[in-house]
Amino acid sequence: MIEVTTEQIQNALGELESPIDRYTRLQHQVRMCDVSVDKDFQRSFVGFYKVRRNHKWKEKYFGIMEAAKSGTSFADALHKIADCTDRIEASFASKLVATLDPSKPVIDKFVLEHFGMRLPHFKSENRKDKTTDLYERLRERYDELLDSKEGRHILEHFDRCYPGAEVSELKKIDLVLWQIRKKQ
């Protein structure tokens, strides 16, 4: 299980007001517009998730996201992005899925570190399959954390600091873990 101190949680929460506001606006926007053409949504998404890709890539990505609104899995998103961009984009596939279903996790290197996990090497054989397996293990680890004393501890602090925040339990923990970066 992960190990974070109350002090780390409180420090992280002190840095999350703006990210929470930006995240909840994204979550409201995603269902209200056609993300494949809505430049306001795209700017918000790009800013929040720090997307550093060219216009062509973003055009394809947001097209995939719009088409996925009726439902998609991480594996499907990963394959569709790879088919359109020739890149295995684990983090962006997970962001797409989590934006459409906030009960799903985002693959992020800082969060993966907390769980003692890392993405497969970019030259790995069967990288898509290994990445999908990693995502499933991450989901399992989040489920375990949500049911644990440590997870309840994080949620209690989050809810005390941001009562009424329209954020899923998984995302509350994700935001805190994302903010707590291990010292390099």
Backbone as a printed PyTorch tensor [residue, N CA C, xyz], in Angstrom:
tensor([[[  0.8460,  -1.1780,   0.0000],
         [  0.0000,   0.0000,   0.0000],
         [  0.8880,   1.2350,   0.0000]],

        [[  0.3210,   2.3320,  -0.4100],
         [  1.1070,   3.5660,  -0.4640],
         [  1.3360,   4.1160,   0.9400]],

        [[  2.3430,   4.9360,   1.0650],
         [  2.6440,   5.5600,   2.3430],
         [  2.7840,   7.0570,   2.1360]],

        [[  1.8160,   7.7970,   2.6570],
         [  1.8940,   9.2500,   2.6450],
         [  1.5230,   9.7380,   4.0380]],

        [[  2.1550,  10.8070,   4.4460],
         [  1.9070,  11.3460,   5.7750],
         [  0.7710,  12.3630,   5.7360]],

        [[  0.2250,  12.6180,   6.9080],
         [ -0.8160,  13.6440,   7.0280],
         [ -0.2750,  14.9880,   6.5550]],

        [[  0.9680,  15.2800,   6.8770],
         [  1.5760,  16.5420,   6.4420],
         [  1.6530,  16.6170,   4.9120]],

        [[  2.0450,  15.5220,   4.2670],
         [  2.0900,  15.5030,   2.8020],
         [  0.6970,  15.7160,   2.2060]],

        [[ -0.3020,  15.0750,   2.7960],
         [ -1.6760,  15.2270,   2.3120],
         [ -2.1200,  16.6760,   2.4540]],

        [[ -1.8900,  17.2590,   3.6100],
         [ -2.3060,  18.6430,   3.8440],
         [ -1.5690,  19.6110,   2.9200]],

        [[ -0.2780,  19.3960,   2.7220],
         [  0.4760,  20.2490,   1.7980],
         [ -0.0520,  20.1180,   0.3760]],

        [[ -0.3470,  18.8890,  -0.0340],
         [ -0.8940,  18.6620,  -1.3750],
         [ -2.2330,  19.3690,  -1.5350]],

        [[ -3.0980,  19.2120,  -0.5480],
         [ -4.4230,  19.8320,  -0.6290],
         [ -4.3350,  21.3500,  -0.7210]],

        [[ -3.3230,  21.9320,  -0.0920],
         [ -3.1320,  23.3810,  -0.1680],
         [ -2.8130,  23.8700,  -1.5720]],

        [[ -2.3670,  22.9650,  -2.4250],
         [ -2.0030,  23.3180,  -3.7990],
         [ -3.0790,  22.9590,  -4.8200]],

        [[ -4.2120,  22.4430,  -4.3770],
         [ -5.1610,  21.8540,  -5.3230],
         [ -6.4000,  22.6920,  -5.6540]],

        [[ -6.5670,  23.8400,  -5.0490],
         [ -7.7890,  24.6080,  -5.3090],
         [ -7.9680,  24.9190,  -6.7950]],

        [[ -6.9660,  25.4670,  -7.4280],
         [ -7.0700,  25.7900,  -8.8570],
         [ -7.2070,  24.5370,  -9.7230]],

        [[ -6.3790,  23.4970,  -9.5030],
         [ -6.5770,  22.2810, -10.3040],
         [ -7.9690,  21.6720, -10.1500]],

        [[ -8.5290,  21.7060,  -8.9490],
         [ -9.8710,  21.1590,  -8.7500],
         [-10.8900,  21.9740,  -9.5290]],

        [[-10.7810,  23.2870,  -9.4720],
         [-11.6960,  24.1480, -10.2390],
         [-11.5890,  23.8660, -11.7320]],

        [[-10.3710,  23.7710, -12.2340],
         [-10.1640,  23.5120, -13.6630],
         [-10.6950,  22.1320, -14.0520]],

        [[-10.4510,  21.1460, -13.2090],
         [-10.9120,  19.7880, -13.4680],
         [-12.4430,  19.7280, -13.4960]],

        [[-13.0960,  20.3220, -12.5190],
         [-14.5640,  20.2450, -12.4850],
         [-15.1810,  20.9920, -13.6680]],

        [[-14.5640,  22.0750, -14.1070],
         [-15.0610,  22.7560, -15.3200],
         [-14.9390,  21.8400, -16.5390]],

        [[-13.8090,  21.1510, -16.6560],
         [-13.6260,  20.1890, -17.7560],
         [-14.7120,  19.1150, -17.7240]],

        [[-14.9710,  18.5840, -16.5520],
         [-15.9570,  17.5260, -16.4120],
         [-17.3570,  18.0020, -16.7960]],

        [[-17.6730,  19.2520, -16.4950],
         [-18.9740,  19.8000, -16.8890],
         [-19.0210,  20.0330, -18.3980]],

        [[-17.9370,  20.5400, -18.9470],
         [-17.8730,  20.8640, -20.3740],
         [-17.9560,  19.6460, -21.2780]],

        [[-17.3170,  18.5500, -20.8950],
         [-17.1280,  17.4180, -21.8070],
         [-18.4490,  16.8770, -22.3480]],

        [[-19.4800,  16.8690, -21.5630],
         [-20.7740,  16.3410, -22.0110],
         [-21.6400,  17.4030, -22.6830]],

        [[-21.2310,  18.6440, -22.5820],
         [-22.0490,  19.7470, -23.0930],
         [-21.6450,  20.2040, -24.4900]],

        [[-20.5940,  19.6430, -25.0360],
         [-20.1010,  20.1350, -26.3220],
         [-19.5850,  18.9800, -27.1720]],

        [[-19.3120,  19.2890, -28.4080],
         [-18.6320,  18.3520, -29.3020],
         [-17.1440,  18.6370, -29.1490]],

        [[-16.4460,  17.7940, -28.4120],
         [-15.0490,  18.0570, -28.0800],
         [-14.1420,  18.0270, -29.3060]],

        [[-14.6350,  17.4510, -30.3960],
         [-13.8140,  17.3970, -31.6090],
         [-13.6930,  18.7560, -32.2820]],

        [[-14.5870,  19.6810, -31.9580],
         [-14.5500,  21.0120, -32.5900],
         [-14.5640,  22.1610, -31.5880]],

        [[-14.8990,  21.9090, -30.3350],
         [-15.0260,  22.9800, -29.3400],
         [-13.6360,  23.4220, -28.8570]],

        [[-13.2150,  24.5680, -29.3310],
         [-11.8610,  25.0700, -29.0270],
         [-11.7080,  25.4370, -27.5570]],

        [[-12.7790,  25.8980, -26.9110],
         [-12.6870,  26.2210, -25.4840],
         [-12.3880,  24.9630, -24.6640]],

        [[-13.1300,  23.8900, -24.9570],
         [-12.8710,  22.6330, -24.2490],
         [-11.4500,  22.1660, -24.5280]],

        [[-11.0530,  22.1930, -25.7880],
         [ -9.7220,  21.7160, -26.1520],
         [ -8.6370,  22.5130, -25.4380]],

        [[ -8.7870,  23.8350, -25.3720],
         [ -7.8050,  24.6680, -24.6590],
         [ -7.7610,  24.3030, -23.1820]],

        [[ -8.9290,  24.0990, -22.5870],
         [ -8.9860,  23.7360, -21.1700],
         [ -8.3150,  22.3890, -20.9250]],

        [[ -8.6060,  21.4160, -21.7700],
         [ -8.0290,  20.0830, -21.6400],
         [ -6.5140,  20.1330, -21.8190]],

        [[ -6.0830,  20.8010, -22.8740],
         [ -4.6530,  20.9280, -23.1730],
         [ -3.9260,  21.6130, -22.0190]],

        [[ -4.5310,  22.6360, -21.4500],
         [ -3.9190,  23.3440, -20.3340],
         [ -3.8730,  22.5060, -19.0650]],

        [[ -4.9740,  21.8430, -18.7680],
         [ -5.0330,  21.0510, -17.5400],
         [ -4.0690,  19.8760, -17.5880]],

        [[ -4.0640,  19.1640, -18.7070],
         [ -3.2300,  17.9640, -18.8250],
         [ -1.8730,  18.2250, -19.4750]],

        [[ -1.5900,  19.4800, -19.7630],
         [ -0.2880,  19.8620, -20.3270],
         [  0.0570,  19.0490, -21.5800]],

        [[ -0.8670,  19.0810, -22.5300],
         [ -0.7030,  18.3540, -23.7890],
         [  0.2720,  19.1320, -24.6770]],

        [[  1.3600,  18.5040, -25.0150],
         [  2.3640,  19.1260, -25.8800],
         [  2.4730,  18.3050, -27.1570]],

        [[  1.4760,  18.4260, -27.9820],
         [  1.4270,  17.7200, -29.2570],
         [  0.9930,  18.7190, -30.3240]],

        [[  1.2580,  18.3780, -31.5770],
         [  0.9270,  19.2980, -32.6570],
         [ -0.5730,  19.3020, -32.9580]],

        [[ -0.9750,  20.2280, -33.8050],
         [ -2.3870,  20.4200, -34.1380],
         [ -3.0090,  19.1560, -34.7300]],

        [[ -2.2960,  18.5030, -35.6180],
         [ -2.8170,  17.2950, -36.2670],
         [ -3.0980,  16.2000, -35.2280]],

        [[ -2.1780,  16.0120, -34.2990],
         [ -2.3520,  15.0130, -33.2530],
         [ -3.5890,  15.3520, -32.4180]],

        [[ -3.6980,  16.6120, -31.9990],
         [ -4.8320,  17.0320, -31.1690],
         [ -6.1550,  16.8560, -31.9100]],

        [[ -6.1560,  17.1690, -33.1830],
         [ -7.3710,  17.0040, -33.9810],
         [ -7.8310,  15.5400, -33.9610]],

        [[ -6.9090,  14.6290, -34.1600],
         [ -7.2320,  13.2000, -34.1290],
         [ -7.6750,  12.7680, -32.7280]],

        [[ -6.9540,  13.2120, -31.7340],
         [ -7.2400,  12.8340, -30.3500],
         [ -8.6510,  13.2570, -29.9350]],

        [[ -8.9870,  14.5190, -30.1830],
         [-10.3070,  15.0000, -29.7770],
         [-11.4210,  14.3710, -30.6110]],

        [[-11.1240,  13.9680, -31.8280],
         [-12.0820,  13.1990, -32.6170],
         [-12.3480,  11.8380, -31.9910]],

        [[-11.2850,  11.1930, -31.5280],
         [-11.4240,   9.9030, -30.8500],
         [-12.2220,  10.0790, -29.5570]],

        [[-11.9440,  11.1370, -28.8170],
         [-12.6570,  11.3860, -27.5630],
         [-14.1500,  11.5900, -27.8150]],

        [[-14.4810,  12.3770, -28.8170],
         [-15.8990,  12.6180, -29.1110],
         [-16.5940,  11.3100, -29.4750]],

        [[-15.9560,  10.5120, -30.3030],
         [-16.5350,   9.2270, -30.7130],
         [-16.6630,   8.2630, -29.5320]],

        [[-15.8350,   8.4320, -28.5220],
         [-15.8190,   7.5210, -27.3770],
         [-16.8500,   7.8830, -26.3120]],

        [[-17.5780,   8.9560, -26.4990],
         [-18.5390,   9.3740, -25.4750],
         [-19.5950,   8.3170, -25.1790]],

        [[-19.8710,   7.4540, -26.1300],
         [-20.8590,   6.4010, -25.8820],
         [-20.2600,   5.2580, -25.0740]],

        [[-18.9680,   5.3120, -24.8120],
         [-18.2950,   4.3120, -23.9960],
         [-17.0670,   3.7510, -24.6890]],

        [[-16.0240,   3.5720, -23.9200],
         [-14.7960,   2.9780, -24.4340],
         [-13.9970,   2.4150, -23.2790]],

        [[-13.1410,   1.4880, -23.5840],
         [-12.2270,   0.9400, -22.5900],
         [-10.8600,   1.5860, -22.7870]],

        [[-10.0060,   1.4030, -21.8010],
         [ -8.6440,   1.8870, -21.9320],
         [ -7.9650,   1.2290, -23.1330]],

        [[ -8.1180,  -0.0800, -23.2690],
         [ -7.4660,  -0.8080, -24.3730],
         [ -7.9260,  -0.2680, -25.7200]],

        [[ -9.2290,  -0.0170, -25.8600],
         [ -9.7390,   0.5300, -27.1220],
         [ -9.1740,   1.9190, -27.3900]],

        [[ -9.1650,   2.7630, -26.3730],
         [ -8.6260,   4.1180, -26.5390],
         [ -7.1490,   4.0590, -26.9220]],

        [[ -6.4030,   3.1950, -26.2500],
         [ -4.9720,   3.0580, -26.5400],
         [ -4.7570,   2.6400, -27.9930]],

        [[ -5.5200,   1.6570, -28.4540],
         [ -5.3920,   1.1690, -29.8330],
         [ -5.8170,   2.2250, -30.8460]],

        [[ -6.9140,   2.9260, -30.5830],
         [ -7.3830,   3.9460, -31.5330],
         [ -6.3850,   5.0930, -31.6480]],

        [[ -5.8390,   5.5150, -30.5320],
         [ -4.8370,   6.5880, -30.5680],
         [ -3.6020,   6.1090, -31.3230]],

        [[ -3.1670,   4.9020, -31.0560],
         [ -1.9880,   4.3520, -31.7500],
         [ -2.2480,   4.2300, -33.2470]],

        [[ -3.4510,   3.7940, -33.6200],
         [ -3.7830,   3.6610, -35.0370],
         [ -3.7570,   5.0040, -35.7580]],

        [[ -4.1800,   6.0590, -35.0570],
         [ -4.2550,   7.3890, -35.6950],
         [ -2.9610,   8.1840, -35.6200]],

        [[ -2.1490,   7.9140, -34.6100],
         [ -0.9660,   8.7560, -34.3890],
         [  0.3510,   8.0030, -34.5000]],

        [[  0.2850,   6.6890, -34.6220],
         [  1.4760,   5.8400, -34.6410],
         [  2.2930,   5.9440, -33.3560]],

        [[  1.6040,   6.2570, -32.2580],
         [  2.2710,   6.3500, -30.9580],
         [  1.4420,   5.6120, -29.9180]],

        [[  2.1050,   4.9160, -29.0200],
         [  1.4250,   4.2940, -27.8870],
         [  1.4130,   5.3240, -26.7650]],

        [[  0.2440,   5.9040, -26.5630],
         [  0.0770,   7.0270, -25.6450],
         [ -0.7210,   6.5960, -24.4230]],

        [[ -0.0760,   5.8830, -23.5210],
         [ -0.7610,   5.3510, -22.3410],
         [ -1.3950,   6.4590, -21.5080]],

        [[ -0.6410,   7.4930, -21.2310],
         [ -1.1450,   8.5700, -20.3930],
         [ -2.3530,   9.2410, -21.0450]],

        [[ -2.2520,   9.5350, -22.3270],
         [ -3.3560,  10.2350, -22.9940],
         [ -4.5560,   9.3280, -23.2220]],

        [[ -4.3470,   8.0450, -23.4060],
         [ -5.4820,   7.1170, -23.4870],
         [ -6.2090,   7.0960, -22.1450]],

        [[ -5.4560,   7.0670, -21.0580],
         [ -6.0870,   7.0480, -19.7340],
         [ -6.7870,   8.3720, -19.4290]],

        [[ -6.2370,   9.4800, -19.8780],
         [ -6.8790,  10.7810, -19.6640],
         [ -8.1910,  10.8720, -20.4340]],

        [[ -8.2060,  10.3240, -21.6240],
         [ -9.4270,  10.2850, -22.4210],
         [-10.4920,   9.4750, -21.6760]],

        [[-10.1430,   8.2800, -21.2440],
         [-11.0850,   7.4040, -20.5560],
         [-11.5490,   8.0430, -19.2420]],

        [[-10.6270,   8.5980, -18.4700],
         [-10.9780,   9.1960, -17.1760],
         [-11.7970,  10.4700, -17.3260]],

        [[-11.6070,  11.1890, -18.4220],
         [-12.4200,  12.3770, -18.6580],
         [-13.8680,  11.9670, -18.9190]],

        [[-14.0570,  10.8870, -19.6360],
         [-15.4010,  10.4100, -19.9380],
         [-16.0040,   9.5860, -18.8000]],

        [[-15.1620,   8.9930, -17.9560],
         [-15.6250,   8.2020, -16.8130],
         [-14.7160,   8.4960, -15.6230]],

        [[-15.1070,   9.4710, -14.7830],
         [-14.2510,   9.8990, -13.6660],
         [-13.9570,   8.8340, -12.6120]],

        [[-14.5700,   7.6720, -12.7430],
         [-14.2500,   6.5910, -11.8120],
         [-13.0360,   5.7850, -12.2810]],

        [[-12.4630,   6.1890, -13.4140],
         [-11.2990,   5.4920, -13.9700],
         [-10.0350,   6.3030, -13.6830]],

        [[ -8.8980,   5.6230, -13.5170],
         [ -7.6520,   6.3220, -13.1800],
         [ -6.9190,   6.8880, -14.4050]],

        [[ -6.0330,   7.8010, -14.0980],
         [ -5.1250,   8.3710, -15.0970],
         [ -3.7460,   7.7830, -14.8540]],

        [[ -3.0920,   7.3890, -15.9220],
         [ -1.7030,   6.9370, -15.8170],
         [ -0.8170,   8.1750, -15.8100]],

        [[ -0.0840,   8.3190, -14.7380],
         [  0.8060,   9.4670, -14.5570],
         [  2.0560,   8.9560, -13.8460]],

        [[  3.2080,   9.4200, -14.2660],
         [  4.4460,   8.8760, -13.6910],
         [  4.5550,   9.1320, -12.1900]],

        [[  4.0440,  10.2820, -11.7180],
         [  4.1260,  10.5690, -10.2860],
         [  3.2230,   9.6390,  -9.4840]],

        [[  2.0290,   9.3890,  -9.9980],
         [  1.0980,   8.4940,  -9.3230],
         [  1.6040,   7.0490,  -9.3950]],

        [[  2.1090,   6.6490, -10.5570],
         [  2.6440,   5.2970, -10.6880],
         [  3.7510,   5.0380,  -9.6630]],

        [[  4.5930,   6.0410,  -9.4080],
         [  5.6660,   5.8950,  -8.4200],
         [  5.1110,   5.5400,  -7.0470]],

        [[  4.0010,   6.1610,  -6.6600],
         [  3.3990,   5.8710,  -5.3560],
         [  2.9840,   4.4100,  -5.2370]],

        [[  2.5900,   3.8330,  -6.3590],
         [  2.1570,   2.4410,  -6.3630],
         [  3.3010,   1.4820,  -6.6970]],

        [[  4.5030,   2.0080,  -6.8680],
         [  5.6490,   1.1640,  -7.2000],
         [  5.5350,   0.5640,  -8.5930]],

        [[  4.9520,   1.3130,  -9.5030],
         [  4.7160,   0.8210, -10.8610],
         [  5.4100,   1.7420, -11.8680]],

        [[  5.6250,   1.1830, -13.0630],
         [  6.1520,   2.0050, -14.1500],
         [  5.6960,   1.4270, -15.4750]],

        [[  5.6180,   2.3110, -16.4560],
         [  5.2100,   1.8990, -17.7950],
         [  6.2500,   0.9660, -18.3990]],

        [[  5.8130,   0.0740, -19.2900],
         [  6.7950,  -0.7640, -19.9840],
         [  7.7300,   0.0890, -20.8350]],

        [[  8.9290,  -0.3620, -20.9910],
         [  9.9180,   0.3490, -21.8060],
         [  9.3780,   0.5180, -23.2160]],

        [[  9.7090,   1.6410, -23.8550],
         [  9.1430,   1.9360, -25.1740],
         [  9.5690,   0.9390, -26.2480]],

        [[ 10.5880,   0.1350, -25.9880],
         [ 11.0050,  -0.8830, -26.9530],
         [ 10.5250,  -2.2890, -26.5780]],

        [[  9.6800,  -2.3760, -25.5480],
         [  9.1930,  -3.6850, -25.1000],
         [  8.3590,  -4.3780, -26.1690]],

        [[  8.5290,  -5.7000, -26.2270],
         [  7.6360,  -6.4960, -27.0740],
         [  6.2460,  -6.4510, -26.4430]],

        [[  5.2270,  -6.4940, -27.2780],
         [  3.8380,  -6.4970, -26.8000],
         [  3.5510,  -5.3150, -25.8720]],

        [[  4.0870,  -4.1630, -26.2370],
         [  3.9670,  -2.9910, -25.3660],
         [  2.5160,  -2.5940, -25.1130]],

        [[  1.6610,  -2.6770, -26.1330],
         [  0.2510,  -2.3250, -25.9230],
         [ -0.3830,  -3.2450, -24.8870]],

        [[ -0.1350,  -4.5370, -25.0110],
         [ -0.7020,  -5.4950, -24.0580],
         [ -0.1530,  -5.2610, -22.6540]],

        [[  1.1400,  -5.0270, -22.5580],
         [  1.7430,  -4.7740, -21.2460],
         [  1.2030,  -3.4820, -20.6320]],

        [[  0.9630,  -2.4860, -21.4740],
         [  0.4140,  -1.2210, -20.9900],
         [ -1.0180,  -1.4080, -20.5060]],

        [[ -1.8000,  -2.1910, -21.2390],
         [ -3.1750,  -2.4850, -20.8250],
         [ -3.1750,  -3.2640, -19.5090]],

        [[ -2.2660,  -4.2080, -19.3620],
         [ -2.1460,  -4.9600, -18.1040],
         [ -1.7850,  -4.0250, -16.9480]],

        [[ -0.8700,  -3.1040, -17.1970],
         [ -0.4810,  -2.1310, -16.1750],
         [ -1.6920,  -1.3060, -15.7490]],

        [[ -2.4710,  -0.8670, -16.7210],
         [ -3.6600,  -0.0680, -16.4090],
         [ -4.6270,  -0.8690, -15.5320]],

        [[ -4.8220,  -2.1230, -15.8490],
         [ -5.7160,  -2.9630, -15.0420],
         [ -5.1640,  -3.1430, -13.6260]],

        [[ -3.8660,  -3.3110, -13.5020],
         [ -3.2550,  -3.4060, -12.1650],
         [ -3.4200,  -2.0890, -11.4140]],

        [[ -3.2870,  -0.9580, -12.1130],
         [ -3.4710,   0.3520, -11.4780],
         [ -4.9090,   0.4920, -10.9730]],

        [[ -5.8750,   0.0810, -11.7800],
         [ -7.2730,   0.1180, -11.3450],
         [ -7.4630,  -0.7230, -10.0830]],

        [[ -6.8660,  -1.9020, -10.0740],
         [ -6.9750,  -2.7770,  -8.8990],
         [ -6.3470,  -2.1300,  -7.6710]],

        [[ -5.1930,  -1.5210,  -7.8590],
         [ -4.5090,  -0.8570,  -6.7350],
         [ -5.3300,   0.3060,  -6.1970]],

        [[ -5.9680,   1.0630,  -7.0980],
         [ -6.8540,   2.1410,  -6.6430],
         [ -8.0370,   1.5810,  -5.8710]],

        [[ -8.6190,   0.4890,  -6.3600],
         [ -9.7460,  -0.1300,  -5.6400],
         [ -9.3140,  -0.5380,  -4.2360]],

        [[ -8.1350,  -1.1400,  -4.1300],
         [ -7.6080,  -1.5280,  -2.8190],
         [ -7.3880,  -0.3020,  -1.9400]],

        [[ -6.8240,   0.7490,  -2.5230],
         [ -6.5510,   1.9650,  -1.7640],
         [ -7.8490,   2.6190,  -1.2950]],

        [[ -8.8420,   2.6680,  -2.1660],
         [-10.1220,   3.2640,  -1.7870],
         [-10.7750,   2.5280,  -0.6120]],

        [[-10.5200,   1.2350,  -0.4920],
         [-11.0900,   0.4330,   0.5940],
         [-10.2060,   0.3670,   1.8320]],

        [[ -9.0760,   1.0390,   1.7880],
         [ -8.1070,   0.9320,   2.8780],
         [ -8.1920,   2.1110,   3.8500]],

        [[ -7.5340,   1.9180,   4.9790],
         [ -7.4190,   2.9770,   5.9850],
         [ -6.7100,   4.1990,   5.3840]],

        [[ -5.6490,   3.9670,   4.6110],
         [ -4.9000,   5.0720,   3.9980],
         [ -5.7790,   5.8570,   3.0260]],

        [[ -6.5520,   5.1440,   2.2320],
         [ -7.4480,   5.8120,   1.2810],
         [ -8.5110,   6.6320,   1.9840]],

        [[ -9.1210,   6.0580,   3.0350],
         [-10.1350,   6.8070,   3.7940],
         [ -9.5220,   8.0400,   4.4430]],

        [[ -8.2740,   7.9180,   4.8720],
         [ -7.5660,   9.0470,   5.4820],
         [ -7.4140,  10.1920,   4.4700]],

        [[ -6.9950,   9.8630,   3.2710],
         [ -6.8480,  10.8880,   2.2230],
         [ -8.2050,  11.5140,   1.9170]],

        [[ -9.2420,  10.6900,   1.7590],
         [-10.5790,  11.2040,   1.4370],
         [-11.1260,  12.1010,   2.5380]],

        [[-10.9120,  11.7450,   3.7940],
         [-11.3750,  12.5780,   4.9060],
         [-10.7340,  13.9600,   4.8480]],

        [[ -9.4420,  14.0010,   4.6290],
         [ -8.7420,  15.2890,   4.5490],
         [ -9.2220,  16.0900,   3.3330]],

        [[ -9.3880,  15.4140,   2.2100],
         [ -9.8500,  16.0940,   0.9960],
         [-11.2300,  16.7010,   1.2430]],

        [[-12.1440,  15.9040,   1.7770],
         [-13.5180,  16.3680,   1.9880],
         [-13.5890,  17.4930,   3.0190]],

        [[-12.7170,  17.4620,   3.9940],
         [-12.6660,  18.5520,   4.9680],
         [-12.1720,  19.8450,   4.3240]],

        [[-11.2010,  19.7110,   3.4290],
         [-10.6020,  20.8850,   2.7810],
         [-11.4750,  21.4160,   1.6430]],

        [[-12.1350,  20.5140,   0.9250],
         [-12.9510,  20.8950,  -0.2340],
         [-14.3390,  20.2650,  -0.1380]],

        [[-15.1300,  20.6910,   0.8670],
         [-16.4600,  20.1010,   1.0070],
         [-17.3150,  20.4450,  -0.2220]],

        [[-18.0320,  19.4650,  -0.6830],
         [-18.9060,  19.7050,  -1.8290],
         [-18.2170,  19.6860,  -3.1800]],

        [[-16.9190,  19.4010,  -3.2110],
         [-16.2180,  19.3340,  -4.5010],
         [-16.8210,  18.2070,  -5.3290]],

        [[-17.1230,  18.5050,  -6.5730],
         [-17.7310,  17.5200,  -7.4630],
         [-16.6310,  16.7070,  -8.1420]],

        [[-16.0300,  15.8340,  -7.3560],
         [-14.8960,  15.0390,  -7.7970],
         [-15.1040,  13.6140,  -7.2810]],

        [[-14.9080,  12.6250,  -8.1380],
         [-15.0560,  11.2290,  -7.7090],
         [-14.0250,  10.9000,  -6.6290]],

        [[-14.3190,   9.8810,  -5.8430],
         [-13.3760,   9.4750,  -4.7970],
         [-12.0210,   9.1140,  -5.3840]],

        [[-12.0260,   8.3790,  -6.5000],
         [-10.7660,   8.0020,  -7.1290],
         [ -9.9860,   9.2530,  -7.5400]],

        [[-10.6760,  10.2310,  -8.1130],
         [ -9.9930,  11.4470,  -8.5710],
         [ -9.4660,  12.2590,  -7.3870]],

        [[-10.1650,  12.2390,  -6.2680],
         [ -9.6700,  12.9410,  -5.0730],
         [ -8.3090,  12.3760,  -4.6810]],

        [[ -8.2290,  11.0520,  -4.6240],
         [ -6.9600,  10.4170,  -4.2590],
         [ -5.9160,  10.6720,  -5.3360]],

        [[ -6.3200,  10.5630,  -6.5970],
         [ -5.4130,  10.8100,  -7.7150],
         [ -4.8040,  12.2100,  -7.6300]],

        [[ -5.6300,  13.2130,  -7.3810],
         [ -5.1280,  14.5890,  -7.3040],
         [ -4.1240,  14.7580,  -6.1750]],

        [[ -4.4090,  14.1500,  -5.0340],
         [ -3.4860,  14.2520,  -3.9000],
         [ -2.1720,  13.5490,  -4.2240]],

        [[ -2.2550,  12.3290,  -4.7420],
         [ -1.0260,  11.6000,  -5.0650],
         [ -0.2240,  12.3020,  -6.1500]],

        [[ -0.9140,  12.8620,  -7.1330],
         [ -0.2460,  13.5910,  -8.2170],
         [  0.5340,  14.7780,  -7.6540]],

        [[ -0.0320,  15.4230,  -6.6460],
         [  0.6170,  16.5960,  -6.0830],
         [  1.8020,  16.2330,  -5.1880]],

        [[  1.7780,  15.0370,  -4.6020],
         [  2.8740,  14.5930,  -3.7290],
         [  3.9110,  13.9020,  -4.6080]],

        [[  4.9310,  14.6230,  -4.9640],
         [  5.9700,  14.0570,  -5.8260],
         [  7.1420,  13.6410,  -4.9550]],

        [[  7.6370,  12.4600,  -5.2180],
         [  8.8070,  12.0130,  -4.4630],
         [ 10.0040,  12.8830,  -4.8370]],

        [[ 10.8150,  13.1470,  -3.8490],
         [ 12.0160,  13.9640,  -4.0700],
         [ 12.9970,  13.1820,  -4.9400]],

        [[ 13.4360,  13.8260,  -6.0000],
         [ 14.3850,  13.1760,  -6.9260],
         [ 15.7920,  13.2860,  -6.3940]]])
